[in-house]
Amino acid sequence: MVWRVLSRLILVPLGVLLAGIAALLVLLSLGLERATQVAAGRNWDLFDLSGAGFDLLTQGQLMASAVTIIPALLLVIIGEVAKIRSSIYYVFGGGLALAAIPLVAKIGYAGATFGPTDAVWQVFATAGFAGGLVYWLVAGRRA
């Protein structure tokens, strides 16, 4: 019993840290890939550099704040307390938690009438899926 508690005390923070790193790497690489498409003149309908590109950079900065980590931590806490071992829970939950960041970032701007573009949602959700999968591989499957 003591060893199980000690292993959970080590694996859960390690899983959260590795999931955050994986999500950040996917967010940066996929965001950079989208920006490169715009710079090359391809897929103008997917990503507008003047609006959504700057929006992605701004929301990436806000991702580092403490407010945006709350959905991911709630996902981990609920999964650990309920002893959920399903990979689907962590992968889709991670995607939803990270896809909520553009909404949380929009709340801070008074009078913001436009929403994030589809490309921003796709980038954040994909990064969340990757983070959720990494957490499940490290700590979630033994919850």
N, CA, C and O of each residue as an XYZ file, in Angstrom:
572
protein
N       0.823     -1.190      0.000
C       0.000      0.000      0.000
C       0.866      1.251      0.000
O       0.581      2.206     -0.723
N       1.923      1.250      0.808
C       2.799      2.417      0.881
C       3.514      2.619     -0.442
O       3.676      3.752     -0.895
N       3.951      1.515     -1.073
C       4.664      1.625     -2.344
C       3.752      2.136     -3.443
O       4.195      2.880     -4.319
N       2.484      1.749     -3.410
C       1.526      2.233     -4.415
C       1.327      3.728     -4.280
O       1.293      4.436     -5.286
N       1.196      4.220     -3.075
C       1.029      5.660     -2.855
C       2.281      6.419     -3.285
O       2.187      7.466     -3.925
N       3.444      5.896     -2.935
C       4.690      6.557     -3.334
C       4.857      6.564     -4.857
O       5.308      7.554     -5.433
N       4.495      5.466     -5.494
C       4.622      5.435     -6.952
C       3.655      6.415     -7.610
O       3.999      7.039     -8.614
N       2.449      6.558     -7.056
C       1.487      7.532     -7.597
C       1.977      8.953     -7.374
O       1.789      9.818     -8.230
N       2.607      9.200     -6.223
C       3.143     10.537     -5.940
C       4.279     10.914     -6.885
O       4.539     12.096     -7.108
N       4.943      9.925     -7.431
C       6.019     10.185     -8.393
C       5.479     10.198     -9.822
O       5.820     11.088    -10.602
N       4.638      9.218    -10.174
C       4.173      9.080    -11.551
C       3.220     10.182    -11.994
O       3.292     10.624    -13.140
N       2.339     10.631    -11.129
C       1.353     11.642    -11.531
C       2.032     12.965    -11.892
O       1.779     13.483    -12.979
N       2.887     13.539    -11.025
C       3.554     14.774    -11.447
C       4.468     14.579    -12.665
O       4.565     15.460    -13.519
N       5.135     13.421    -12.738
C       5.975     13.149    -13.894
C       5.132     13.054    -15.164
O       5.525     13.564    -16.213
N       3.987     12.409    -15.070
C       3.076     12.307    -16.212
C       2.550     13.657    -16.650
O       2.469     13.934    -17.847
N       2.190     14.504    -15.690
C       1.705     15.846    -16.021
C       2.815     16.658    -16.686
O       2.567     17.369    -17.660
N       4.022     16.556    -16.169
C       5.147     17.292    -16.736
C       5.452     16.824    -18.162
O       5.614     17.649    -19.061
N       5.532     15.522    -18.371
C       5.814     15.001    -19.707
C       4.675     15.285    -20.680
O       4.921     15.558    -21.855
N       3.433     15.223    -20.208
C       2.290     15.552    -21.065
C       2.321     17.019    -21.461
O       2.020     17.361    -22.604
N       2.682     17.886    -20.527
C       2.795     19.309    -20.850
C       3.882     19.582    -21.869
O       3.704     20.401    -22.771
N       5.001     18.904    -21.729
C       6.100     19.073    -22.684
C       5.679     18.567    -24.063
O       5.950     19.219    -25.072
N       5.020     17.411    -24.111
C       4.576     16.861    -25.391
C       3.547     17.778    -26.051
O       3.612     18.022    -27.256
N       2.605     18.283    -25.266
C       1.594     19.185    -25.817
C       2.239     20.473    -26.331
O       1.858     20.984    -27.385
N       3.204     20.991    -25.594
C       3.889     22.213    -26.025
C       4.669     21.981    -27.317
O       4.648     22.825    -28.213
N       5.351     20.853    -27.419
C       6.101     20.544    -28.643
C       5.173     20.395    -29.846
O       5.478     20.892    -30.930
N       4.040     19.711    -29.659
C       3.083     19.570    -30.755
C       2.479     20.926    -31.100
O       2.304     21.247    -32.275
N       2.163     21.717    -30.090
C       1.590     23.043    -30.321
C       2.549     23.924    -31.109
O       2.139     24.594    -32.057
N       3.803     23.926    -30.731
C       4.788     24.747    -31.426
C       5.069     24.237    -32.836
O       5.127     25.022    -33.783
N       5.242     22.931    -32.976
C       5.582     22.405    -34.302
C       4.409     22.509    -35.267
O       4.598     22.873    -36.428
N       3.210     22.197    -34.811
C       2.051     22.287    -35.690
C       1.704     23.741    -35.984
O       1.313     24.072    -37.104
N       1.842     24.605    -34.995
C       1.614     26.034    -35.229
C       2.624     26.608    -36.198
O       2.280     27.430    -37.047
N       3.871     26.180    -36.075
C       4.911     26.631    -36.995
C       4.644     26.107    -38.401
O       4.886     26.810    -39.383
N       4.151     24.887    -38.503
C       3.836     24.321    -39.814
C       2.717     25.118    -40.477
O       2.777     25.394    -41.675
N       1.700     25.488    -39.706
C       0.606     26.298    -40.260
C       1.101     27.669    -40.696
O       0.702     28.165    -41.750
N       1.955     28.280    -39.908
C       2.506     29.585    -40.269
C       3.390     29.481    -41.508
O       3.424     30.405    -42.321
N       4.096     28.381    -41.659
C       4.932     28.168    -42.843
C       4.067     28.018    -44.085
O       4.444     28.496    -45.155
N       2.924     27.368    -43.968
C       2.003     27.255    -45.094
C       1.555     28.633    -45.563
O       1.461     28.888    -46.764
N       1.281     29.515    -44.615
C       0.848     30.861    -44.969
C       1.983     31.624    -45.628
O       1.767     32.324    -46.617
N       3.187     31.495    -45.094
C       4.335     32.206    -45.653
C       4.638     31.727    -47.069
O       5.116     32.505    -47.895
N       4.369     30.469    -47.354
C       4.616     29.935    -48.690
C       3.477     30.243    -49.650
O       3.584     29.972    -50.845
N       2.398     30.802    -49.143
C       1.281     31.175    -50.002
C       0.287     30.071    -50.248
O      -0.518     30.163    -51.175
N       0.321     29.024    -49.443
C      -0.613     27.916    -49.595
C      -1.664     27.978    -48.505
O      -1.426     28.517    -47.425
N      -2.837     27.420    -48.800
C      -3.922     27.262    -47.824
C      -4.302     28.567    -47.141
O      -4.354     28.637    -45.913
N      -4.562     29.583    -47.921
C      -4.961     30.857    -47.331
C      -6.306     30.751    -46.632
O      -6.588     31.518    -45.711
N      -7.133     29.815    -47.057
C      -8.423     29.652    -46.406
C      -8.302     28.988    -45.043
O      -9.193     29.148    -44.209
N      -7.220     28.243    -44.790
C      -7.045     27.589    -43.496
C      -6.523     28.537    -42.427
O      -6.878     28.408    -41.255
N      -5.701     29.468    -42.815
C      -4.972     30.220    -41.809
C      -4.686     31.620    -42.327
O      -4.029     31.763    -43.358
N      -5.149     32.635    -41.657
C      -4.901     34.015    -42.058
C      -3.815     34.576    -41.156
O      -4.002     34.694    -39.945
N      -2.676     34.924    -41.751
C      -1.517     35.349    -40.963
C      -1.803     36.623    -40.178
O      -1.352     36.753    -39.039
N      -2.537     37.557    -40.755
C      -2.771     38.820    -40.062
C      -3.677     38.634    -38.848
O      -3.494     39.317    -37.840
N      -4.632     37.740    -38.920
C      -5.560     37.559    -37.806
C      -5.250     36.362    -36.945
O      -4.901     36.505    -35.773
N      -5.376     35.190    -37.513
C      -5.261     33.963    -36.737
C      -3.828     33.645    -36.344
O      -3.596     33.056    -35.289
N      -2.862     34.025    -37.172
C      -1.462     33.764    -36.815
C      -1.063     34.528    -35.575
O      -0.433     33.979    -34.671
N      -1.431     35.802    -35.532
C      -1.152     36.597    -34.343
C      -1.965     36.094    -33.164
O      -1.502     36.109    -32.024
N      -3.186     35.647    -33.451
C      -4.046     35.091    -32.413
C      -3.421     33.833    -31.812
O      -3.478     33.632    -30.599
N      -2.827     32.987    -32.653
C      -2.174     31.764    -32.169
C      -0.979     32.100    -31.283
O      -0.776     31.464    -30.249
N      -0.191     33.092    -31.679
C       0.955     33.497    -30.861
C       0.512     34.081    -29.522
O       1.113     33.802    -28.485
N      -0.531     34.884    -29.554
C      -1.039     35.474    -28.313
C      -1.575     34.398    -27.378
O      -1.327     34.440    -26.173
N      -2.305     33.439    -27.928
C      -2.861     32.383    -27.093
C      -1.791     31.422    -26.611
O      -1.930     30.821    -25.546
N      -0.730     31.273    -27.378
C       0.401     30.473    -26.917
C       1.059     31.098    -25.702
O       1.505     30.394    -24.796
N       1.118     32.416    -25.687
C       1.659     33.130    -24.535
C       0.741     32.950    -23.331
O       1.209     32.754    -22.209
N      -0.553     33.017    -23.566
C      -1.499     32.851    -22.463
C      -1.528     31.420    -21.936
O      -1.929     31.181    -20.797
N      -1.098     30.462    -22.773
C      -1.081     29.074    -22.338
C      -0.127     28.867    -21.174
O      -0.324     27.971    -20.353
N       0.904     29.694    -21.106
C       1.883     29.565    -20.032
C       1.352     30.075    -18.702
O       1.963     29.824    -17.663
N       0.243     30.778    -18.708
C      -0.284     31.312    -17.452
C      -0.943     30.214    -16.627
O      -1.277     29.148    -17.145
N      -1.122     30.479    -15.368
C      -1.666     29.477    -14.447
C      -3.144     29.200    -14.689
O      -3.619     28.110    -14.369
N      -3.878     30.146    -15.240
C      -5.312     29.975    -15.433
C      -5.610     28.898    -16.467
O      -6.606     28.185    -16.342
N      -4.772     28.768    -17.477
C      -5.063     27.829    -18.548
C      -4.718     26.387    -18.208
O      -5.090     25.481    -18.953
N      -4.032     26.156    -17.129
C      -3.679     24.779    -16.761
C      -4.774     24.133    -15.902
O      -4.737     22.929    -15.645
N      -5.726     24.921    -15.471
C      -6.790     24.405    -14.605
C      -7.594     23.280    -15.261
O      -7.833     22.270    -14.600
N      -8.032     23.396    -16.543
C      -8.777     22.267    -17.126
C      -7.970     20.967    -17.169
O      -8.523     19.895    -16.922
N      -6.693     21.043    -17.474
C      -5.869     19.837    -17.526
C      -5.690     19.235    -16.133
O      -5.738     18.016    -15.975
N      -5.487     20.066    -15.145
C      -5.345     19.550    -13.778
C      -6.648     18.938    -13.269
O      -6.627     17.930    -12.563
N      -7.775     19.542    -13.621
C      -9.063     18.954    -13.244
C      -9.253     17.588    -13.895
O      -9.777     16.666    -13.270
N      -8.832     17.461    -15.135
C      -8.910     16.184    -15.829
C      -8.090     15.127    -15.104
O      -8.554     14.004    -14.910
N      -6.879     15.478    -14.707
C      -6.002     14.536    -14.004
C      -6.571     14.182    -12.635
O      -6.582     13.010    -12.258
N      -7.037     15.160    -11.897
C      -7.573     14.913    -10.552
C      -8.802     14.015    -10.612
O      -8.920     13.065     -9.838
N      -9.713     14.317    -11.528
C     -10.924     13.491    -11.657
C     -10.550     12.071    -12.070
O     -11.101     11.105    -11.543
N      -9.620     11.941    -13.009
C      -9.196     10.614    -13.449
C      -8.533      9.813    -12.349
O      -8.738      8.603    -12.255
N      -7.736     10.473    -11.510
C      -7.056      9.762    -10.418
C      -8.023      9.391     -9.298
O      -7.955      8.283     -8.766
N      -8.916     10.298     -8.938
C      -9.864     10.011     -7.852
C     -10.843      8.919     -8.272
O     -11.155      8.025     -7.486
N     -11.330      8.994     -9.520
C     -12.289      8.002     -9.992
C     -11.610      6.729    -10.499
O     -12.286      5.778    -10.888
N     -10.274      6.710    -10.495
C      -9.492      5.566    -10.956
C      -9.860      5.164    -12.385
O     -10.078      3.990    -12.683
N      -9.922      6.158    -13.249
C     -10.243      5.934    -14.657
C      -8.972      5.506    -15.381
O      -7.956      6.199    -15.324
N      -9.030      4.377    -16.053
C      -7.857      3.858    -16.765
C      -8.009      3.931    -18.278
O      -7.117      3.490    -19.002
N      -9.083      4.462    -18.761
C      -9.383      4.483    -20.187
C      -8.506      5.492    -20.929
O      -8.382      6.648    -20.524
N      -7.907      5.032    -22.016
C      -7.108      5.944    -22.827
C      -7.995      6.979    -23.507
O      -7.569      8.112    -23.731
N      -9.214      6.600    -23.832
C     -10.138      7.532    -24.484
C     -10.425      8.723    -23.577
O     -10.495      9.856    -24.053
N     -10.590      8.486    -22.295
C     -10.840      9.570    -21.348
C      -9.704     10.585    -21.362
O      -9.949     11.789    -21.442
N      -8.476     10.114    -21.284
C      -7.333     11.020    -21.210
C      -7.033     11.689    -22.549
O      -6.673     12.866    -22.572
N      -7.169     10.974    -23.657
C      -6.877     11.568    -24.961
C      -7.922     12.622    -25.318
O      -7.567     13.755    -25.643
N      -9.195     12.266    -25.262
C     -10.231     13.243    -25.598
C     -10.334     14.340    -24.544
O     -10.589     15.500    -24.868
N     -10.137     13.970    -23.296
C     -10.149     14.990    -22.244
C      -9.009     15.986    -22.401
O      -9.190     17.183    -22.181
N      -7.836     15.491    -22.781
C      -6.711     16.394    -23.036
C      -6.994     17.315    -24.206
O      -6.661     18.499    -24.161
N      -7.606     16.784    -25.252
C      -7.980     17.619    -26.394
C      -8.984     18.685    -26.021
O      -8.863     19.834    -26.445
N      -9.986     18.309    -25.220
C     -10.976     19.297    -24.780
C     -10.369     20.326    -23.833
O     -10.702     21.510    -23.899
N      -9.485     19.878    -22.962
C      -8.860     20.809    -22.018
C      -7.999     21.836    -22.742
O      -8.002     23.011    -22.374
N      -7.273     21.418    -23.750
C      -6.432     22.357    -24.478
C      -7.238     23.163    -25.479
O      -6.882     24.306    -25.767
N      -8.311     22.607    -26.017
C      -9.170     23.367    -26.926
C      -9.945     24.452    -26.175
O     -10.443     25.396    -26.788
N     -10.045     24.319    -24.861
C     -10.717     25.355    -24.067
C      -9.854     26.595    -23.891
O     -10.360     27.651    -23.513
N      -8.561     26.482    -24.160
C      -7.652     27.616    -23.956
C      -8.023     28.814    -24.817
O      -8.003     29.932    -24.302
N      -8.365     28.653    -26.116
C      -8.777     29.840    -26.869
C     -10.011     30.521    -26.281
O     -10.136     31.744    -26.346
N     -10.921     29.735    -25.708
C     -12.088     30.346    -25.066
C     -11.696     31.114    -23.803
O     -12.188     32.216    -23.557
N     -10.813     30.525    -23.014
C     -10.349     31.190    -21.796
C      -9.564     32.449    -22.152
O      -9.682     33.469    -21.473
N      -8.776     32.381    -23.202
C      -7.992     33.549    -23.626
C      -8.895     34.653    -24.156
O      -8.593     35.833    -23.981
N      -9.985     34.292    -24.791
C     -10.914     35.285    -25.338
C     -11.640     36.046    -24.231
O     -12.019     37.201    -24.420
N     -11.834     35.408    -23.084
C     -12.547     36.050    -21.977
C     -11.812     37.293    -21.499
O     -12.446     38.259    -21.074
N     -10.500     37.282    -21.560
C      -9.705     38.405    -21.081
C      -9.809     39.650    -21.929
O      -9.483     40.739    -21.456
N     -10.255     39.526    -23.173
C     -10.339     40.680    -24.068
C     -11.747     41.240    -24.043
O     -12.705     40.548    -24.389
N     -11.873     42.491    -23.635
C     -13.175     43.148    -23.609
C     -13.574     43.517    -25.028
O     -12.783     44.101    -25.768
N     -14.790     43.182    -25.404
C     -15.302     43.538    -26.712
C     -14.810     42.672    -27.841
O     -14.950     43.051    -29.004
N     -14.246     41.537    -27.548
C     -13.782     40.636    -28.607
C     -14.989     39.940    -29.206
O     -15.624     39.108    -28.558
N     -15.305     40.286    -30.458
C     -16.501     39.737    -31.083
C     -16.187     38.555    -31.983
O     -17.095     37.814    -32.360
N     -14.936     38.362    -32.331
C     -14.580     37.263    -33.211
C     -14.059     36.101    -32.385
O     -13.531     36.277    -31.287
N     -14.219     34.920    -32.936
C     -13.719     33.736    -32.258
C     -12.478     33.205    -32.942
O     -12.109     33.681    -34.016
N     -11.841     32.245    -32.345
C     -10.659     31.645    -32.967
C     -11.034     30.933    -34.263
O     -12.148     30.427    -34.403
N     -10.108     30.899    -35.195
C     -10.368     30.222    -36.461
C     -10.280     28.712    -36.269
O      -9.863     28.219    -35.221
N     -10.683     28.001    -37.305
C     -10.634     26.540    -37.249
C      -9.217     26.026    -37.073
O      -8.994     25.020    -36.399
N      -8.255     26.718    -37.679
C      -6.863     26.281    -37.567
C      -6.381     26.357    -36.118
O      -5.647     25.481    -35.662
N      -6.786     27.387    -35.405
C      -6.390     27.522    -33.996
C      -6.990     26.388    -33.178
O      -6.304     25.801    -32.341
N      -8.258     26.072    -33.407
C      -8.901     24.966    -32.688
C      -8.200     23.648    -32.987
O      -7.969     22.843    -32.085
N      -7.860     23.428    -34.266
C      -7.209     22.186    -34.651
C      -5.839     22.034    -34.007
O      -5.484     20.953    -33.537
N      -5.077     23.109    -33.987
C      -3.737     23.052    -33.414
C      -3.807     22.760    -31.919
O      -3.090     21.891    -31.422
N      -4.658     23.475    -31.205
C      -4.762     23.274    -29.759
C      -5.343     21.905    -29.413
O      -4.871     21.257    -28.479
N      -6.358     21.456    -30.149
C      -6.947     20.146    -29.862
C      -5.953     19.022    -30.133
O      -5.874     18.069    -29.357
N      -5.197     19.119    -31.217
C      -4.209     18.093    -31.527
C      -3.126     18.032    -30.453
O      -2.702     16.949    -30.050
N      -2.686     19.189    -29.997
C      -1.698     19.215    -28.923
C      -2.279     18.601    -27.643
O      -1.572     17.903    -26.916
N      -3.544     18.855    -27.370
C      -4.191     18.259    -26.201
C      -4.328     16.755    -26.314
O      -4.153     16.037    -25.330
N      -4.641     16.268    -27.519
C      -4.711     14.821    -27.732
C      -3.357     14.178    -27.443
O      -3.280     13.138    -26.789
N      -2.298     14.805    -27.935
C      -0.952     14.254    -27.711
C      -0.595     14.278    -26.224
O      -0.040     13.310    -25.706
N      -0.908     15.371    -25.541
C      -0.632     15.454    -24.108
C      -1.413     14.428    -23.308
O      -0.879     13.816    -22.384
N      -2.685     14.238    -23.664
C      -3.505     13.235    -22.983
C      -2.983     11.824    -23.188
O      -3.010     11.007    -22.267
N      -2.506     11.533    -24.399
C      -1.946     10.220    -24.668
C      -0.666      9.988    -23.873
O      -0.462      8.904    -23.326
N       0.184     10.986    -23.808
C       1.427     10.846    -23.045
C       1.123     10.652    -21.561
O       1.756      9.823    -20.907
N       0.163     11.406    -21.021
C      -0.184     11.226    -19.603
C      -0.718      9.820    -19.360
O      -0.356      9.174    -18.377
N      -1.581      9.348    -20.260
C      -2.125      8.001    -20.075
C      -1.011      6.959    -20.114
O      -1.023      6.012    -19.328
N      -0.045      7.126    -21.026
C       1.052      6.169    -21.117
C       1.920      6.163    -19.866
O       2.404      5.109    -19.454
N       2.121      7.337    -19.254
C       3.000      7.422    -18.084
C       2.264      7.047    -16.808
O       2.763      6.235    -16.028
N       1.090      7.621    -16.580
C       0.446      7.463    -15.274
C      -1.020      7.021    -15.330
O      -1.495      6.381    -14.393
N      -1.734      7.340    -16.387
C      -3.181      7.113    -16.407
C      -3.603      5.673    -16.508
O      -4.654      5.307    -15.981
N      -2.823      4.841    -17.166
C      -3.247      3.459    -17.341
C      -3.130      2.646    -16.063
O      -3.660      1.538    -15.988
N      -2.451      3.175    -15.063
C      -2.339      2.498    -13.764
C      -3.060      3.267    -12.659
O      -2.707      3.148    -11.486
N      -4.057      4.045    -13.029
C      -4.751      4.908    -12.049
C      -5.397      4.107    -10.939
O      -6.015      4.681    -10.042
